Amino acid sequence: MEWSKLLNGSRLNEADYEEQPHRPSYVRDLDRIVFSAPFRRLANKTQVHPLHDHDHIHHRLIHSVETGSVGRSLGMQIGHWLEQNGQIPSGGKHTVSGVVQSACLAHDIGNPPFGHSGEAAIGSWFQERFITPSGLFTEMDKILRSEFEEFEGNAQGFRIIANTEMYRGAGGMRLTKSVLGAFSKYPVSAHVKASVDENYCGTKKFGFFMSEAPVFTSVAADLGLIEQKAKSGSWWRRHPLVFLVEAADDICYNILDIEDACTAGDLSFETVKGALAPIAGSNTFLDGKSEEEQVSYLRAKGIGTAIDACVEAFKENYQDIMSGTFTSSLIESSTKAQDFQNLKDMARRQIFKAKRKTELEVSGRNVLHRVLTGVYPIYEALGKVGWDAERLQGYNPQLVRALGLELRGVTDAYSALHSLTDYVSGMTDRYTVKIARMVSGT
């Protein structure tokens, strides 16, 4: 892969765009993401702890901003190194940094309410209906069912930024193609993923729906991503900057989930201090500091050392990254790999199975199922009137108005079910609870 293509600054569906000297493309991308409604809604979406009353517990918006900050630092260091080695022009480090930061800000924009448990809840609702299909479910092509049965926030995110937000159906946010590439952690569709017979990091999940496949294919070609063939179609090797976006996310959620657990009372101070100290390093000075100050210091120091470790891992694996053969994460390939694995193990044992979190995940699943069950009949009725929303009668148009449901572009069962998931996955945690009560009458 070549940086001259990978840093492509052209915009999706905006052929006449000309970069302004006082406003680089990556700045415009940042602005479009930050001022978008889906980004703003992240302020009320779960990171780890659902519906928590403590103001200092992370939600998706704060996590995204912090990930963007770490991504900017990673991008600036790697960009400077690429400049020094003549891989990109002088000043290109700012472009690399800006592209990574933009992709980081958007990386969770497709996540549904209640975190990863929300993804599982949406998927399970569809799984139940495809077992004995009726209505619209009987009209769905079997190869497309996995898009719903294994609902994936990464693919929903690509749909938002490249299709449904701002310029709906005409490029979405119209971000630069370099940002779209850096965003795409899993450059494969759901049905192609099922036929990939290679153990590659970019095919662990799927990153776009069939509805956005033509867009991704075009973007990948312009970026010069390495195309691969499977039985069901094409997939691609990751854009090199994906590894920096992934590293920024890994650094933030692993360290900050532990800090949040201390704040929430799920982990003791001594446990958190013992977990963060190896990452922060031995040269830490904590005498005279409060417990909160010590945790904050270790968190900040740990993020800094993890950034440096990931930068070195990128450099050491540069040739494999550029040839598309690197199939690990930067954290897993860094000198901090075991320390981060210890954090993950601790989170799995003591945070993700905490009683309050588990109870709220169960509640969240039932809430999402009530919303899906309550809203779905609108689409079934829409199909019966030839997909003409003006012909809906009785209770349905009233419910459409109450929900603010977007029915433009719904023309068949496939687009109908995606419209349903667009609506439900876009909700905030508390709004989901409100709508569940409204549609179920409870």
C-alpha positions as CSV (number, residue, x, y, z in Angstrom):
1,M,0.0,0.0,0.0
2,E,1.2,3.5,-0.7
3,W,0.7,6.6,1.4
4,S,0.0,8.8,-1.6
5,K,-3.3,6.8,-2.0
6,L,-3.9,5.9,1.7
7,L,-4.1,9.6,2.6
8,N,-6.6,10.4,-0.2
9,G,-8.2,13.7,0.7
10,S,-11.1,13.5,-1.8
11,R,-14.6,13.4,-0.3
12,L,-17.3,10.9,-0.8
13,N,-19.9,12.2,-3.3
14,E,-18.3,15.6,-3.4
15,A,-16.2,15.7,-6.5
16,D,-15.9,19.5,-6.7
17,Y,-14.5,19.8,-3.2
18,E,-11.3,21.9,-2.9
19,E,-9.3,22.0,0.3
20,Q,-9.0,25.4,1.8
21,P,-5.5,26.5,3.1
22,H,-6.9,27.7,6.4
23,R,-9.1,24.7,6.9
24,P,-7.5,21.3,6.2
25,S,-9.7,18.4,5.2
26,Y,-9.2,16.6,8.5
27,V,-10.4,19.6,10.4
28,R,-13.6,19.7,8.3
29,D,-14.0,16.0,9.0
30,L,-13.6,16.5,12.7
31,D,-16.2,19.3,12.6
32,R,-18.8,17.2,10.7
33,I,-18.5,14.3,13.1
34,V,-18.5,16.5,16.3
35,F,-21.6,18.5,15.2
36,S,-23.6,15.5,14.1
37,A,-26.6,14.2,16.0
38,P,-25.4,10.6,16.2
39,F,-22.2,11.8,17.9
40,R,-24.1,14.0,20.3
41,R,-26.3,11.1,21.3
42,L,-23.2,9.2,22.5
43,A,-23.4,11.4,25.6
44,N,-26.3,9.2,26.8
45,K,-25.1,5.8,25.7
46,T,-23.4,3.2,27.9
47,Q,-19.7,2.6,27.8
48,V,-19.5,-0.1,30.5
49,H,-21.9,0.9,33.3
50,P,-25.5,1.3,32.1
51,L,-27.6,4.2,33.5
52,H,-25.2,5.1,36.2
53,D,-25.9,8.0,38.5
54,H,-22.3,8.9,39.1
55,D,-21.3,11.9,36.9
56,H,-17.6,10.7,36.6
57,I,-18.4,7.4,35.0
58,H,-17.6,7.2,31.3
59,H,-20.2,7.3,28.6
60,R,-19.6,6.7,24.9
61,L,-19.1,10.4,24.1
62,I,-16.4,11.0,26.7
63,H,-14.8,7.7,25.7
64,S,-14.8,8.8,22.0
65,V,-13.3,12.2,22.8
66,E,-10.5,10.6,24.9
67,T,-9.9,7.9,22.2
68,G,-9.6,10.8,19.7
69,S,-7.0,12.5,21.9
70,V,-4.9,9.3,22.2
71,G,-5.3,8.7,18.5
72,R,-4.1,12.2,17.7
73,S,-0.9,11.5,19.8
74,L,-0.3,8.2,18.1
75,G,-0.9,9.7,14.6
76,M,1.5,12.6,15.3
77,Q,4.3,10.4,16.4
78,I,3.9,7.9,13.5
79,G,3.4,10.8,11.1
80,H,6.6,12.4,12.3
81,W,8.4,9.1,11.8
82,L,7.0,8.7,8.3
83,E,8.2,12.2,7.5
84,Q,11.7,11.5,8.7
85,N,11.8,8.3,6.6
86,G,10.6,10.1,3.5
87,Q,7.3,8.1,3.3
88,I,5.1,11.2,3.4
89,P,5.7,14.9,2.5
90,S,6.9,17.4,5.1
91,G,3.9,18.5,7.2
92,G,2.1,15.2,6.5
93,K,2.2,14.3,10.2
94,H,-0.7,16.7,10.7
95,T,-2.8,14.9,8.1
96,V,-2.0,11.5,9.6
97,S,-2.8,12.8,13.1
98,G,-6.1,14.5,11.9
99,V,-7.2,11.4,10.0
100,V,-6.7,9.1,13.0
101,Q,-8.4,11.5,15.4
102,S,-11.4,11.8,13.1
103,A,-11.7,8.1,12.8
104,C,-11.3,7.7,16.6
105,L,-14.1,10.2,17.3
106,A,-16.4,8.3,15.0
107,H,-15.4,4.8,16.0
108,D,-18.4,4.1,18.3
109,I,-21.0,6.2,16.4
110,G,-22.9,3.1,15.4
111,N,-23.1,1.5,18.8
112,P,-26.7,1.0,20.1
113,P,-28.0,1.7,23.6
114,F,-26.6,-0.4,26.6
115,G,-23.2,-1.0,25.0
116,H,-22.2,-4.4,23.6
117,S,-25.1,-6.1,25.4
118,G,-27.3,-3.9,23.3
119,E,-25.8,-5.3,20.1
120,A,-26.5,-8.8,21.4
121,A,-30.0,-7.9,22.4
122,I,-30.9,-6.6,18.9
123,G,-29.3,-9.6,17.3
124,S,-31.2,-12.0,19.5
125,W,-34.5,-10.4,18.6
126,F,-33.9,-11.0,15.0
127,Q,-32.6,-14.5,15.6
128,E,-35.9,-15.4,17.3
129,R,-37.9,-14.1,14.3
130,F,-35.9,-15.9,11.6
131,I,-36.4,-19.3,13.3
132,T,-40.0,-19.3,12.3
133,P,-40.2,-16.4,9.9
134,S,-43.4,-14.5,9.0
135,G,-44.2,-11.2,7.4
136,L,-41.2,-9.3,6.2
137,F,-38.9,-12.0,7.6
138,T,-40.1,-14.5,5.0
139,E,-39.0,-12.0,2.2
140,M,-35.4,-11.7,3.4
141,D,-32.6,-13.3,1.4
142,K,-30.9,-15.9,3.6
143,I,-27.4,-14.5,2.9
144,L,-28.4,-11.2,4.3
145,R,-29.9,-12.5,7.6
146,S,-26.6,-12.4,9.4
147,E,-26.5,-8.5,9.1
148,F,-29.4,-8.6,11.6
149,E,-28.9,-11.8,13.6
150,E,-25.3,-10.7,14.4
151,F,-26.0,-6.9,14.6
152,E,-22.7,-5.1,14.5
153,G,-22.1,-1.5,15.7
154,N,-19.0,-1.1,13.4
155,A,-21.1,-1.7,10.3
156,Q,-23.9,0.5,11.6
157,G,-21.3,3.2,12.1
158,F,-20.1,3.0,8.5
159,R,-23.7,3.2,7.4
160,I,-24.2,6.4,9.4
161,I,-21.1,8.2,8.3
162,A,-21.2,7.1,4.6
163,N,-24.9,7.0,4.0
164,T,-27.6,8.1,6.4
165,E,-26.3,11.2,8.2
166,M,-26.4,14.6,6.6
167,Y,-26.4,13.9,2.9
168,R,-28.8,10.9,3.2
169,G,-28.2,8.4,0.4
170,A,-25.6,10.6,-1.2
171,G,-22.4,10.1,0.8
172,G,-23.6,10.6,4.3
173,M,-21.2,13.0,6.1
174,R,-19.1,13.1,3.0
175,L,-15.9,12.5,4.9
176,T,-12.6,12.2,3.2
177,K,-11.8,8.7,1.9
178,S,-8.8,8.4,4.2
179,V,-11.0,8.8,7.2
180,L,-13.5,6.2,5.9
181,G,-10.6,3.8,5.4
182,A,-9.1,4.5,8.9
183,F,-12.5,4.0,10.4
184,S,-13.1,0.6,8.8
185,K,-11.7,-1.9,11.3
186,Y,-13.4,-4.8,9.6
187,P,-13.2,-4.3,5.8
188,V,-15.6,-7.2,4.9
189,S,-19.3,-7.6,4.6
190,A,-21.3,-10.1,6.7
191,H,-22.0,-12.6,4.0
192,V,-18.4,-12.5,2.6
193,K,-17.0,-12.9,6.1
194,A,-18.7,-16.3,6.4
195,S,-16.6,-17.6,3.5
196,V,-13.2,-16.2,4.5
197,D,-10.9,-19.1,5.3
198,E,-8.0,-17.0,6.6
199,N,-7.4,-16.1,10.3
200,Y,-7.1,-12.3,9.8
201,C,-7.7,-9.6,12.4
202,G,-9.8,-7.6,9.9
203,T,-12.4,-10.4,9.4
204,K,-13.2,-11.2,13.0
205,K,-16.4,-9.2,12.6
206,F,-18.0,-7.5,9.6
207,G,-17.7,-3.7,9.0
208,F,-20.3,-2.8,6.4
209,F,-23.7,-4.0,5.3
210,M,-24.6,-5.0,1.8
211,S,-26.4,-1.7,1.4
212,E,-23.1,0.1,1.8
213,A,-20.9,-2.4,-0.1
214,P,-20.7,-0.4,-3.3
215,V,-19.6,2.6,-1.3
216,F,-16.9,0.7,0.5
217,T,-15.7,-1.0,-2.7
218,S,-15.2,2.4,-4.3
219,V,-13.4,3.9,-1.3
220,A,-11.1,0.9,-1.0
221,A,-10.2,1.2,-4.7
222,D,-9.3,4.9,-4.3
223,L,-7.2,4.2,-1.2
224,G,-5.4,1.3,-2.8
225,L,-6.4,-1.2,-0.1
226,I,-5.3,-4.7,-0.9
227,E,-8.3,-6.7,-2.3
228,Q,-8.7,-10.4,-1.5
229,K,-11.2,-12.9,-2.9
230,A,-13.4,-15.3,-1.0
231,K,-16.1,-17.7,-2.2
232,S,-18.8,-15.1,-1.6
233,G,-17.0,-12.0,-2.9
234,S,-14.2,-9.5,-2.0
235,W,-12.7,-8.4,1.2
236,W,-9.8,-6.1,1.9
237,R,-6.7,-5.8,4.1
238,R,-6.9,-3.0,6.7
239,H,-5.8,0.5,6.1
240,P,-2.6,1.0,8.1
241,L,-4.1,3.7,10.2
242,V,-6.8,1.4,11.4
243,F,-4.1,-0.1,13.7
244,L,-3.6,3.3,15.4
245,V,-7.4,3.8,15.8
246,E,-7.7,0.4,17.3
247,A,-4.7,1.0,19.6
248,A,-6.2,4.3,20.9
249,D,-9.5,2.5,21.7
250,D,-7.6,-0.4,23.3
251,I,-5.6,1.9,25.5
252,C,-8.5,4.0,26.6
253,Y,-11.1,1.4,27.4
254,N,-8.7,-1.0,29.1
255,I,-7.3,1.6,31.4
256,L,-10.4,3.7,31.9
257,D,-12.7,0.8,32.5
258,I,-10.5,0.0,35.5
259,E,-10.6,3.6,36.8
260,D,-14.4,3.6,36.4
261,A,-14.7,0.4,38.3
262,C,-12.8,2.0,41.2
263,T,-15.1,5.1,41.0
264,A,-18.2,2.8,40.9
265,G,-17.0,0.7,43.9
266,D,-16.7,-2.5,41.9
267,L,-12.9,-2.7,42.5
268,S,-10.9,-1.6,45.5
269,F,-8.3,1.2,45.3
270,E,-5.5,-1.3,46.1
271,T,-6.7,-3.6,43.3
272,V,-6.8,-0.8,40.8
273,K,-3.4,0.6,41.9
274,G,-1.8,-2.8,41.6
275,A,-3.3,-3.3,38.1
276,L,-2.2,0.1,36.7
277,A,1.2,0.5,38.3
278,P,3.0,-2.0,35.9
279,I,1.7,-0.1,32.9
280,A,2.5,3.3,34.3
281,G,6.1,2.1,35.1
282,S,8.2,2.1,38.3
283,N,9.2,5.7,38.3
284,T,5.9,7.0,39.8
285,F,5.7,9.3,42.7
286,L,2.5,8.9,44.7
287,D,3.5,10.0,48.2
288,G,1.1,12.4,49.8
289,K,-1.6,12.0,47.1
290,S,-5.2,11.0,47.8
291,E,-6.5,7.7,46.5
292,E,-8.3,9.5,43.6
293,E,-5.2,11.4,42.7
294,Q,-3.1,8.3,42.7
295,V,-5.5,6.5,40.4
296,S,-5.6,9.6,38.1
297,Y,-1.8,9.8,38.0
298,L,-1.4,6.1,37.2
299,R,-4.0,6.4,34.5
300,A,-2.4,9.3,32.8
301,K,1.1,7.8,33.1
302,G,-0.2,4.5,31.9
303,I,-1.8,6.0,28.8
304,G,1.5,7.8,28.0
305,T,3.6,4.7,28.2
306,A,1.1,2.6,26.3
307,I,1.2,5.2,23.4
308,D,4.9,4.9,23.2
309,A,4.8,1.1,23.3
310,C,2.2,1.1,20.4
311,V,4.3,3.5,18.4
312,E,7.3,1.2,18.7
313,A,5.1,-1.8,17.8
314,F,3.9,0.0,14.6
315,K,7.5,0.8,13.6
316,E,8.7,-2.8,14.3
317,N,5.9,-4.3,12.2
318,Y,5.8,-1.5,9.5
319,Q,6.6,-3.7,6.5
320,D,3.9,-6.3,7.5
321,I,1.4,-3.6,8.1
322,M,2.0,-2.0,4.7
323,S,1.8,-5.4,2.9
324,G,-1.4,-6.4,4.7
325,T,0.1,-9.4,6.5
326,F,0.1,-8.0,10.0
327,T,-2.8,-9.7,11.8
328,S,-2.3,-8.7,15.4
329,S,-3.1,-5.5,17.3
330,L,-0.4,-3.0,18.3
331,I,-1.1,-3.6,22.0
332,E,-0.8,-7.3,21.6
333,S,2.5,-6.8,19.8
334,S,3.9,-4.3,22.2
335,T,6.0,-4.6,25.4
336,K,2.8,-3.9,27.4
337,A,0.9,-6.8,26.0
338,Q,0.9,-8.9,29.2
339,D,0.0,-5.9,31.4
340,F,-3.0,-5.2,29.2
341,Q,-4.0,-8.8,29.1
342,N,-4.1,-8.7,32.9
343,L,-6.4,-5.7,32.8
344,K,-8.7,-7.5,30.4
345,D,-8.8,-10.6,32.6
346,M,-9.6,-8.5,35.6
347,A,-12.4,-6.7,33.8
348,R,-13.9,-10.0,32.6
349,R,-13.8,-11.5,36.1
350,Q,-14.8,-8.5,38.2
351,I,-16.3,-5.7,36.2
352,F,-18.4,-7.3,33.4
353,K,-20.0,-9.7,35.8
354,A,-20.8,-7.2,38.5
355,K,-24.3,-7.6,39.9
356,R,-25.6,-4.1,39.0
357,K,-24.2,-4.3,35.5
358,T,-25.7,-7.7,34.9
359,E,-29.1,-6.7,36.2
360,L,-29.2,-3.7,34.0
361,E,-28.1,-5.6,30.9
362,V,-31.0,-8.0,31.5
363,S,-33.3,-5.1,31.8
364,G,-31.8,-3.4,28.7
365,R,-32.3,-6.5,26.6
366,N,-36.0,-6.6,27.6
367,V,-36.4,-2.9,26.9
368,L,-34.9,-3.2,23.4
369,H,-37.0,-6.2,22.6
370,R,-40.1,-4.3,23.6
371,V,-39.1,-1.4,21.4
372,L,-38.4,-3.6,18.4
373,T,-41.6,-5.5,18.9
374,G,-43.6,-2.3,19.2
375,V,-42.1,-0.6,16.2
376,Y,-41.8,-3.5,13.7
377,P,-45.6,-3.6,12.8
378,I,-45.3,-0.2,11.2
379,Y,-42.9,-1.7,8.6
380,E,-45.1,-4.7,8.0
381,A,-48.1,-2.4,7.4
382,L,-45.9,-0.3,5.1
383,G,-45.1,-3.3,3.0
384,K,-48.8,-4.1,2.6
385,V,-49.5,-0.6,1.1
386,G,-46.7,-0.8,-1.4
387,W,-44.1,1.0,0.7
388,D,-46.1,4.3,0.4
389,A,-46.1,6.0,3.9
390,E,-48.9,8.3,2.8
391,R,-51.2,5.2,2.6
392,L,-50.7,4.1,6.2
393,Q,-53.9,4.2,8.2
394,G,-55.3,4.2,11.7
395,Y,-52.8,3.9,14.5
396,N,-49.7,3.5,12.3
397,P,-49.3,7.1,11.0
398,Q,-50.0,8.3,14.6
399,L,-47.2,6.1,15.9
400,V,-44.8,7.2,13.1
401,R,-45.4,10.8,14.2
402,A,-44.9,10.0,17.8
403,L,-41.7,8.2,17.2
404,G,-40.3,10.6,14.6
405,L,-39.7,7.5,12.4
406,E,-37.7,8.1,9.2
407,L,-39.3,6.1,6.3
408,R,-37.7,7.6,3.3
409,G,-35.9,5.1,1.2
410,V,-37.8,2.1,2.6
411,T,-38.8,0.1,-0.5
412,D,-38.5,-3.6,0.5
413,A,-38.0,-5.9,3.4
414,Y,-34.3,-5.4,3.5
415,S,-34.4,-1.6,3.7
416,A,-37.3,-1.9,6.1
417,L,-35.4,-4.0,8.6
418,H,-32.4,-1.7,8.3
419,S,-34.6,1.3,8.9
420,L,-35.8,-0.4,12.1
421,T,-32.3,-1.0,13.3
422,D,-31.3,2.5,12.3
423,Y,-34.0,3.8,14.6
424,V,-33.4,1.5,17.6
425,S,-29.6,1.5,17.5
426,G,-29.6,5.3,17.3
427,M,-31.5,5.7,20.6
428,T,-29.9,6.8,23.8
429,D,-30.2,4.6,26.9
430,R,-32.9,6.7,28.6
431,Y,-34.8,7.4,25.4
432,T,-35.0,3.6,24.8
433,V,-36.6,3.2,28.2
434,K,-39.1,6.0,27.4
435,I,-40.1,4.5,24.0
436,A,-40.4,1.0,25.4
437,R,-43.0,2.3,27.9
438,M,-44.8,4.2,25.2
439,V,-45.1,1.3,22.7
440,S,-45.8,-1.4,25.2
441,G,-48.2,0.7,27.4
442,T,-46.3,-0.1,30.6
